[in-house]
Amino acid sequence: MSMHNRVADPRQCSAGGASRPTGKVYLVGAGPGDPDLLTLKAARVIGSAKVVVYDHLVGDGVLALVNRNARMIYVGKEAGNHSLPQDQINDLLVELARTGLDVVRLKGGDPFMFGRGGEEMEELLDHGVSCEVVPGITAACGISACTGMPLTHRDHARSVIFTTGHLKDGTVNLDWPALARPNQTVVIYMGLGALDIICRELIAHSLPGDTPAAVVHAGTTDRQVVLTDRLDRLAASVKRARLKSPALIMIGSIVSLHALLGKERQTEELALTA
Ligand SMILES: C[S@@+](CC[C@H](N)C(=O)[O-])C[C@H]1O[C@@H](n2cnc3c(N)ncnc32)[C@H](O)[C@@H]1O
């Protein structure tokens, strides 16, 4: 569908007495950073947008694809430093759509993976604004591919869990017994601030201390850093290396494959002791 198609929505808003059709909001996944990982649809929608509302994690290479005449609105969302609270982002999207413009809401990774895409879509639909999701490559998939750590592998992990280390109420109260099961890969988004608690709890719930683990900073970009270590040493190694957000934590024996499968792509290695 073209960006310039208007929504056939019977609910229209009235501005200055004249009734105009409400624009549509595209929730677009920008992937983990490398613009080559965008879907064709995302690239097309981004390139023809007249207004783009974007997050902190959207890579420069992706932003470079936005039409130079488009209005760009940064709404932030670094950990602990939200430029605009979520309810104001929701209101902004509704307001912009009500001006009759189609809006691209650009989010890092995939909009429906720890990206509040579901919350934004609910709000938009509640306000009678049409919304379409354009999926993106989530950090786990992008990083798995470019570090040579397959999320599943018949000899290592038959299941994979994606979870967040940063809960809405500020706690790290995760389902530790489920995360500590053998033969699985655990991928933790937004977990850097709670890494020591995560490692400690997993070990306390019977995951061996020598389980291979990794933290990947700025995965898929030319700033990517991969740090690997045993689970019981990971938090201390990351502290020493002063790794910063965005960072993804990967835990499980698939991390040991990085030494072989990750050779294909040059990346900064901080440790490989696992
Ligand atoms: C708010 S979540 C958004 C996740 C996103 N929707 C996705 O599908 O990847 C932000 C977290 O995703 C992870 N993340 C996203 N992009 C990353 C990248 N390029 N490298 C490492 N971690 C990344 C980090 O854990 C970061 O704190």
The ligand as an ORCA input file, in Angstrom:
! r2SCAN-3c Opt
* xyz 0 1
  C      13.342     -1.016     24.221
  S      14.169     -2.478     23.742
  C      13.748     -2.496     22.046
  C      13.938     -3.820     21.403
  C      13.617     -3.775     19.928
  N      12.214     -3.530     19.717
  C      14.031     -5.043     19.209
  O      13.159     -5.751     18.681
  O      15.233     -5.313     19.156
  C      15.829     -1.905     23.714
  C      16.825     -3.012     24.026
  O      17.003     -3.859     22.907
  C      18.345     -4.325     22.863
  N      18.939     -3.845     21.623
  C      18.317     -3.229     20.612
  N      19.177     -2.989     19.596
  C      20.371     -3.461     19.990
  C      21.644     -3.521     19.382
  N      21.873     -3.036     18.159
  N      22.658     -4.092     20.073
  C      22.456     -4.602     21.299
  N      21.260     -4.572     21.928
  C      20.237     -4.027     21.274
  C      19.028     -3.752     24.083
  O      18.887     -4.677     25.140
  C      18.212     -2.505     24.337
  O      18.326     -2.055     25.671
*
